[in-house]
Amino acid sequence: MLSYRHLFHAGNFADVFKHALLARLLLAFGGKDKPYFYLDTHAGTGRYDLSHEWAWKKREFENGISKLWDRKDLPAALAPYMDIVKAENPKGRLRYYPGSPLIALRLKRPGDRVLLTELNKTDFATLETLVAREHHVAAHCLDGYQALKSFLPPAEKRGLVLLDSSFDRPREFPRIVKALKEAHLRWATGTYAIWYPLMERAAMRDFAWSIEKSGIRKVLRLEMIIGTVGEDNFMRGCGMIVVNPPWKFDAEARPLLDWLSQALALEGRSGAKVDWLVPE
Ligand SMILES: C[S@@+](CC[C@H](N)C(=O)[O-])C[C@H]1O[C@@H](n2cnc3c(N)ncnc32)[C@H](O)[C@@H]1O
């Protein structure tokens, strides 16, 4: 039984971070002629109505996309992501927030292939309806970790896997590292983007260490803190590991995340960090 529903969190700071980076990654893939493959293992519903009572329960979007909505000074690197959000809201008032599947759909070219998996049956039904008429887009009600085994390596040879777990079960970090290692054995040249929440320091150290000793190389780590709370300076933030990032993605992401971390800052320390956890 899956209790997590993304509508409660849609458009929050973590979504902005993740989707802004996702758009940059997909644009980089679209910069070459050959078609690419995109697998979204934890796809969600694809689009979120921020006027729904679930979204209003904690109004997390107010500390995320709402803070960017009226800004006139967005960095150019954020424009493709914001254009997609704006296109979902043609009346000029923020109501619909695009999830990762919709971002991929808007950036895909005719020959690119998109594969989406979502385990929650209700959310999957919404997703399936959203993408039903799209070409070269398939959605499956399937465990995302199983999808890595079933669909990799892809015929296209180049592409991106987004692993965006809801972290609603214990031991998700070891599960992710195990899945990444197995997927990398199947498809070593693929790009993998793995989103994670910043948790207590020991858990983050273990996660980083388990990737460092996995044998996988060319691992970029991107993190953003929007505030620190409590006596132990607990961090409110999130991160993304990108294995085999596109060329110069690190240089592009650094100023983008610096800007975002300031635009979304709450009380306490905020900032962003982009470093090579494992170099080439
Ligand atoms: C963080 S949300 C995804 C948000 C989406 N990627 C986006 O950015 O718009 C995580 C989703 O994963 C789904 N989920 C949880 N465990 C899963 C699993 N093992 N396989 C596939 N989906 C899963 C949840 O139902 C939830 O919709």
The ligand as a MOL file (V3000), in Angstrom:
LIG
                    3D

  0  0  0     0  0            999 V3000
M  V30 BEGIN CTAB
M  V30 COUNTS 27 29 0 0 0
M  V30 BEGIN ATOM
M  V30 1 C 8.2530 12.0720 -5.7300 0
M  V30 2 S 6.8920 11.3670 -6.5220 0 CHG=1
M  V30 3 C 7.2450 11.5230 -8.2190 0
M  V30 4 C 7.1550 12.8710 -8.7720 0
M  V30 5 C 7.4630 12.9510 -10.2360 0
M  V30 6 N 8.7020 12.2430 -10.5750 0
M  V30 7 C 7.6090 14.3900 -10.6570 0
M  V30 8 O 8.7210 14.9180 -10.5620 0
M  V30 9 O 6.6300 14.9860 -11.0700 0 CHG=-1
M  V30 10 C 7.1880 9.6520 -6.3270 0
M  V30 11 C 6.1600 8.7670 -7.0140 0
M  V30 12 O 6.6430 7.4340 -6.9840 0
M  V30 13 C 5.5650 6.5580 -6.7980 0
M  V30 14 N 6.1800 5.3210 -6.2980 0
M  V30 15 C 6.5080 4.9620 -5.0260 0
M  V30 16 N 7.1810 3.7900 -5.0310 0
M  V30 17 C 7.3000 3.4310 -6.3350 0
M  V30 18 C 7.9390 2.3390 -6.9870 0
M  V30 19 N 8.5690 1.3780 -6.3020 0
M  V30 20 N 7.8810 2.2920 -8.3350 0
M  V30 21 C 7.2360 3.2530 -9.0550 0
M  V30 22 N 6.6190 4.2950 -8.4830 0
M  V30 23 C 6.6610 4.3970 -7.1430 0
M  V30 24 C 4.6460 7.2860 -5.8530 0
M  V30 25 O 3.3180 6.8040 -5.9770 0
M  V30 26 C 4.8050 8.7320 -6.3430 0
M  V30 27 O 3.8230 9.0460 -7.3000 0
M  V30 END ATOM
M  V30 BEGIN BOND
M  V30 1 1 1 2
M  V30 2 1 2 3
M  V30 3 1 2 10
M  V30 4 1 3 4
M  V30 5 1 4 5
M  V30 6 1 5 6
M  V30 7 1 5 7
M  V30 8 2 7 8
M  V30 9 1 7 9
M  V30 10 1 10 11
M  V30 11 1 11 12
M  V30 12 1 11 26
M  V30 13 1 12 13
M  V30 14 1 13 14
M  V30 15 1 13 24
M  V30 16 1 14 15
M  V30 17 1 14 23
M  V30 18 2 15 16
M  V30 19 1 16 17
M  V30 20 1 17 18
M  V30 21 2 17 23
M  V30 22 1 18 19
M  V30 23 2 18 20
M  V30 24 1 20 21
M  V30 25 2 21 22
M  V30 26 1 22 23
M  V30 27 1 24 25
M  V30 28 1 24 26
M  V30 29 1 26 27
M  V30 END BOND
M  V30 END CTAB
M  END
